[in-house]
């Protein structure tokens, strides 16, 4: 299925009068603060967030998975679905592939298909957290950290294969996430496991193309419940620093223990020039991978406040972060969930753009926490949904993406085309 221009135009025409009224009111509000709403809408329109291929189908837990029907059963269908999202929202201009789930049979054809839909290929992701059919050696007790050098070599070679596939598609980065760790005390030597992981990452980094980046992800627990080899952003940053200038930490919002101050981690990584990218989701207990902003929208705003400050005060030369959604849709239609997540990311970014940075700095220097709170919450509590609508208009997208998605009956049409039994991931 494809969203045609006439679908967007007809939908927007029906909503345009109300949008103009709402956006005009917002322009007046922001104008009194010395802010140009049209200029802000242009900035927001420029924020593009990658969609991971594995998020296009139903997620699950260790206890089960409930198919949504109409899931993409091939790489080409996954690209079609990201094209749908991008047409509706104007903000999903990239796709991130997971290897070996998404190995293209014809890289040139896949690249051409994505380009025709206005998409590029973001970071490619390796997979050493599960054994694949026909795999010679098992990752049951680790991959890049494994005591057996043959297992480590197999895992390194897989990552190098991922890089080669990414090169064929025009990607410029690889994300390495490890399930490596120990479920029981004494299962492995923590120091040796970390050193082996560093050695393996340095080997991968040494083969990185000159214009590529490597992102090192972390997670405090699960699937290894006693210790993870890369449990936090500090360890990730340490490993990235040891690898080289083009290795960075990757922050996943779900990969933290409850109440972790993620915005402080962002500030520190940007100060060191080591923030490579973001995986957006939300969580209540752990790595829930819920819809972005559905639980902690204020924290998401505070994180973006640090990101905007870091990008505007980039003394360490931190590269523009790579943005991606990493969610698990256990009970929602995955495409509806992703539409909501894309909206939440842009909303938090827009709110952060409203923060009066000079006034906030003055309050901070004068040790005035009440004033600082008022400045932040004034930006957070401003209704910027009309601004996001205007940003979508600038991109030729729908004023109400979820409303148009439902009115077109997209999910039922996908079920009609693909059936109810297809599965989008290798889980």
DOFIVEX-173623 format. One line per 3 residues: number of its first residue (from 0); their letters; for each residue x, y, z of C-alpha. Coordinates in steps of 0.25 Angstrom, whole numbers. Example, Ala and Ser with C-alpha at 12.3 -4.5 7.8 and 13.67 -1.06 7.14 Angstrom:
residues 2
0) AS) 49/-18/31  55/-4/29
END
This chain:
residues 427
0) XXX) 0/0/0  4/14/-3  -1/28/3
3) XXX) -3/36/-9  -2/51/-10  -17/53/-12
6) XXX) -20/45/1  -11/56/8  -17/68/1
9) XXX) -31/64/3  -29/61/18  -22/74/20
12) XXX) -32/82/13  -43/77/22  -34/82/34
15) XXX) -28/94/29  -37/105/34  -36/100/49
18) XXX) -21/98/47  -19/112/42  -27/117/54
21) XXX) -19/109/64  -6/112/58  -9/127/57
24) XXX) -13/127/72  1/120/75  8/130/66
27) XXX) 2/142/75  6/135/88  20/132/83
30) XXX) 22/146/77  20/152/90  32/144/95
33) XXX) 40/149/83  39/135/76  36/133/62
36) XXX) 26/121/61  29/119/46  44/119/48
39) XXX) 42/108/59  33/100/50  44/100/40
42) XXX) 54/95/51  45/84/55  42/79/41
45) XXX) 57/77/39  57/67/51  57/53/44
48) XXX) 56/40/53  60/26/48  50/15/49
51) XXX) 56/1/52  52/-10/43  49/-19/56
54) XXX) 39/-9/61  29/-11/49  23/-23/55
57) XXX) 17/-27/68  26/-28/80  25/-38/91
60) XXX) 31/-43/105  37/-56/110  23/-61/112
63) XXX) 17/-59/98  15/-51/86  1/-46/79
66) XXX) 2/-44/64  -5/-31/59  -7/-37/45
69) XXX) -2/-30/32  13/-30/38  24/-28/27
72) XXX) 29/-41/24  41/-37/15  51/-25/15
75) XXX) 44/-19/3  31/-19/11  38/-13/23
78) XXX) 43/-1/14  28/0/9  23/2/23
81) XXX) 34/12/27  30/19/14  16/20/19
84) XXX) 20/26/32  29/36/25  18/40/16
87) XXX) 8/42/28  17/49/37  29/55/29
90) XXX) 38/51/40  42/37/38  52/39/27
93) XXX) 62/27/30  61/12/33  71/5/42
96) XXX) 73/-10/38  76/-22/47  86/-32/42
99) XXX) 84/-44/39  69/-42/40  69/-32/28
102) XXX) 80/-36/18  76/-30/5  76/-40/-7
105) XXX) 79/-29/-17  85/-17/-9  84/-7/-21
108) XXX) 69/-10/-23  66/-8/-8  74/5/-8
111) XXX) 66/10/-20  53/6/-14  56/13/-1
114) XXX) 61/26/-9  48/26/-17  41/27/-3
117) XXX) 50/38/2  57/29/11  72/27/14
120) XXX) 78/16/22  82/19/36  91/11/45
123) XXX) 92/-4/43  91/-13/55  98/-26/58
126) XXX) 92/-38/65  101/-46/74  90/-48/85
129) XXX) 84/-60/79  89/-72/71  85/-72/56
132) XXX) 82/-85/48  94/-92/43  103/-84/52
135) XXX) 116/-91/56  118/-87/70  108/-82/81
138) XXX) 107/-69/88  100/-75/100  112/-70/109
141) XXX) 115/-58/102  120/-53/88  130/-42/88
144) XXX) 134/-45/103  134/-60/101  145/-68/107
147) XXX) 147/-76/94  155/-68/84  148/-75/73
150) XXX) 134/-70/78  140/-56/79  145/-57/65
153) XXX) 132/-62/59  125/-50/66  135/-40/61
156) XXX) 134/-45/47  118/-44/48  120/-29/51
159) XXX) 130/-27/39  119/-34/30  109/-24/35
162) XXX) 118/-13/32  120/-18/17  104/-19/16
165) XXX) 103/-5/21  113/0/11  105/-6/0
168) XXX) 93/2/5  99/15/7  99/14/23
171) XXX) 110/21/30  110/15/44  108/2/52
174) XXX) 102/0/65  107/-11/74  98/-16/85
177) XXX) 103/-28/94  95/-37/102  108/-42/108
180) XXX) 109/-43/123  107/-53/135  94/-58/141
183) XXX) 101/-64/153  113/-59/162  126/-65/158
186) XXX) 121/-69/144  132/-61/138  143/-52/142
189) XXX) 137/-38/140  151/-31/137  155/-41/127
192) XXX) 141/-41/120  142/-26/119  156/-26/113
195) XXX) 152/-37/103  140/-28/99  150/-16/97
198) XXX) 159/-24/89  148/-29/80  142/-15/78
201) XXX) 156/-10/75  157/-20/64  144/-16/58
204) XXX) 147/-2/59  160/-4/52  152/-9/40
207) XXX) 142/3/40  142/10/27  148/24/28
210) XXX) 135/32/28  127/22/37  124/23/52
213) XXX) 122/12/62  112/13/73  113/5/86
216) XXX) 100/2/93  99/-2/108  88/-8/117
219) XXX) 89/-10/132  81/-24/132  74/-34/124
222) XXX) 77/-44/118  88/-46/128  83/-43/141
225) XXX) 95/-43/150  104/-34/142  105/-28/128
228) XXX) 118/-26/122  114/-12/117  104/-8/128
231) XXX) 104/7/127  107/19/119  121/21/126
234) XXX) 126/8/122  121/10/108  128/23/108
237) XXX) 141/17/113  140/6/102  137/17/91
240) XXX) 149/26/96  158/14/96  154/10/82
243) XXX) 156/24/75  150/37/71  139/31/62
246) XXX) 134/22/73  122/27/82  112/24/93
249) XXX) 98/21/89  87/25/99  75/16/99
252) XXX) 64/23/108  60/9/113  74/4/117
255) XXX) 75/10/131  71/6/145  59/13/150
258) XXX) 61/28/153  74/29/146  77/44/142
261) XXX) 78/42/127  79/56/124  91/57/133
264) XXX) 97/46/125  94/53/112  101/66/117
267) XXX) 113/58/121  114/51/108  113/63/100
270) XXX) 123/70/108  133/59/104  128/59/90
273) XXX) 124/44/91  109/45/89  107/37/76
276) XXX) 92/35/76  79/32/83  69/21/83
279) XXX) 55/27/88  45/19/96  39/20/110
282) XXX) 39/11/122  32/9/135  41/-2/141
285) XXX) 52/-5/132  54/-8/117  39/-7/114
288) XXX) 41/0/101  28/7/102  22/18/93
291) XXX) 31/30/94  26/40/104  15/32/109
294) XXX) 20/31/123  31/42/125  28/53/116
297) XXX) 35/63/125  48/55/126  48/54/111
300) XXX) 47/69/110  58/71/120  67/62/112
303) XXX) 64/70/99  67/82/107  81/77/109
306) XXX) 82/72/95  78/86/90  88/93/99
309) XXX) 99/83/95  97/85/80  97/100/83
312) XXX) 109/100/91  117/89/84  131/92/89
315) XXX) 135/77/89  131/75/74  120/65/77
318) XXX) 114/60/64  99/62/61  93/51/69
321) XXX) 86/39/61  72/39/65  64/25/65
324) XXX) 51/20/71  53/6/78  40/1/83
327) XXX) 32/-12/85  18/-11/82  12/-23/90
330) XXX) -3/-18/89  -3/-7/79  -3/-6/64
333) XXX) 12/-4/62  10/7/52  0/15/61
336) XXX) 10/14/72  21/19/63  13/31/59
339) XXX) 10/34/73  25/33/77  30/42/65
342) XXX) 20/52/70  25/51/84  40/53/80
345) XXX) 37/65/71  28/71/82  39/70/93
348) XXX) 49/76/83  40/88/80  38/90/95
351) XXX) 53/90/97  54/101/86  45/110/94
354) XXX) 54/110/106  60/124/109  74/119/110
357) XXX) 79/133/115  69/134/126  71/120/130
360) XXX) 86/122/131  84/135/139  75/128/149
363) XXX) 85/117/150  96/127/153  88/134/163
366) XXX) 85/121/170  70/123/168  64/109/166
369) XXX) 49/114/167  52/123/155  59/112/147
372) XXX) 47/103/149  37/113/144  46/116/132
375) XXX) 46/101/128  32/98/131  27/110/124
378) XXX) 33/104/111  28/90/115  14/94/117
381) XXX) 12/102/104  3/94/95  12/93/82
384) XXX) 3/83/75  -1/94/64  14/96/62
387) XXX) 16/81/59  4/82/50  11/93/42
390) XXX) 24/86/42  17/74/35  10/84/25
393) XXX) 24/89/21  28/74/18  15/71/10
396) XXX) 11/62/21  -3/60/28  -8/70/39
399) XXX) -13/58/47  -5/46/43  -12/36/52
402) XXX) -26/41/48  -23/39/33  -16/25/36
405) XXX) -29/21/42  -38/27/32  -31/20/21
408) XXX) -32/7/28  -17/4/26  -16/-8/35
411) XXX) -28/-15/29  -22/-13/16  -9/-18/20
414) XXX) -15/-30/26  -22/-32/12  -9/-31/5
417) XXX) -1/-39/14  -10/-48/22  -10/-50/37
420) XXX) 2/-59/39  14/-51/35  25/-48/45
423) XXX) 34/-35/44  46/-40/53  55/-51/55
426) X) 50/-53/70
END
